[in-house]
């Protein structure tokens, strides 16, 4: 053990740093607890209590319905195991993501060491350990986050298999496990494996691989998933969010009709139909999305509007990484480095699935990691190696160390001080406090009315999770009113006294002895709220009104 630590003390220190950055204040940073986290948390809780998910399905596999988006179950059962140890809590739900985030740092070292040597491996592991994108991904409970470990590990095993055939099955198995984690792997992994096979065909041919046997193994491993892939439960997100069938389709069709209408004023109909149609528009949108998802601005200067899975006021990477990423890419390609046959296809294929939906969604694009960190590390090493004079190397190392240190400290300040002040709304901050208050007052009221107006969250799941509501109550149709909407999303209207409204109901429609909970600034009453849940910056998140008091105050006007 001592000899291992002596040989690998830098790697141990990097892993310790990764542990600190991913576990410190894990329950409260990121601030709040978003809808998907609450869904994993409560469904795991329900399975522990009843062996059924929130909709009463016995040990769901390979997907569970959740809000109607049919999440794959791998992260769910990791959460079940975590809640066995830690109980149903924010920490327990985020624990698997944090653990696999740390393991990803270790896997990145192994993969990069195999590709580019130990020193670049250590540097790439360090860059991933302190990466703003990876740190925030590891602290959120999203199933896509753990793909980073599995894809990296499978690729490492593939490289070993090029010399030792017995590692092909383990590599293939780990690749295919990712099919049960997140849908982006369904497109990425098969195409990536095809690219690896093509680019390493001479080495694979020398191994005299029995391809039919490996196809049989793959078929057996993914067979349980096939019925899901071929039904709505597997394709739900494509139907709900793609620009071809989802929410953006209407806008594209309206644009086509408008342009075709302008065209018809001056040109024959066949010409207008040829140049303005859905097929060409979809292709254009897809490639615009694809190249934007590879654009440096998406990762270095932009951020999601509310800070969901990322930051509002900073990019996903450090600015200092960009020049070294460019240098590293140039050296890989121009030097015909064998590592390019792994890293370049990985980068080019990562946005293939995400580009069917939108631009810059961190959860759908984080399959890109750890490739940018590996190439950046290679670019740094190549730059320092290129400098011949020892004094220049020392100056370069010292200067880069200072820049990295300043950038890292700024990131820590953003993560712990700035982001919590401004990202509460996107991260659903305040529901824990709101439902804690409402639950404590429910015995004194006939109805608790909660409106989604102003905050279209899946509020019912926050209520279930934070109050640890008995799953049996939620299963009972006499107590709970729920149905599936026309868009196949689940709608929950009532759980006992708690009623969830899409729009704020008229006061006259609410019975006596009712509490009304709304987002801030949705209603204006002469009566002040009896309770407010506030964001960390002091702004009001939610307001609670006693409806009887409000009615009396309105009568006096």
Secondary structure, 3 states (H helix, E strand, C coil): CHHHHHHCHHHHHHHHHHHHHHHCCCCCCCCCCCHHHHHHHHHHHHHHHHCECCCCCECCCCEECCCCCCEECHHHHHHHHHHHHHCCCHHHHHHHHHHHHHHHHHHHHHHHHHHHCHHHHHHHHHHHHCCHHHHHHHHCCCHHHHHHHHHHHHHHHHHHHCCCCCHHHHHHHHHHHHHHCCCHHHHHHHHHHHHHHHHCHHHHHHCCCCHHHHHHHHHHHHHHHHHHHCCHHHHHHHHHHCCCCCCCHHHHHHHHHHHHHHHHHHCCHHHHHHHCCHHHHHHHHHHHHHHHCCCHHHHHCCCCCCCCCCCCCCCCCCHHHHHHHHHHHHHHHHCCCCCHHHHHHHHHHHCCCHHHCCCCCHHHHHHHCCHHHHHHHHHHHHHHHHCCCHHHHHHHHHHHHHHHHHHHHHHHHHHHHHHHHHCCCCCCCCHHHHHHHHHHHHHHCCEEEEECCCCCCCHHHHHHHHHCCCHHHHHCCCCEEEEECCCCCEEEEEECCEEEECCCCCHHHCCCCEEEEEECCCCCCCCCCCEEEECCCCCEEEEEEEHHHHHHHHHCC
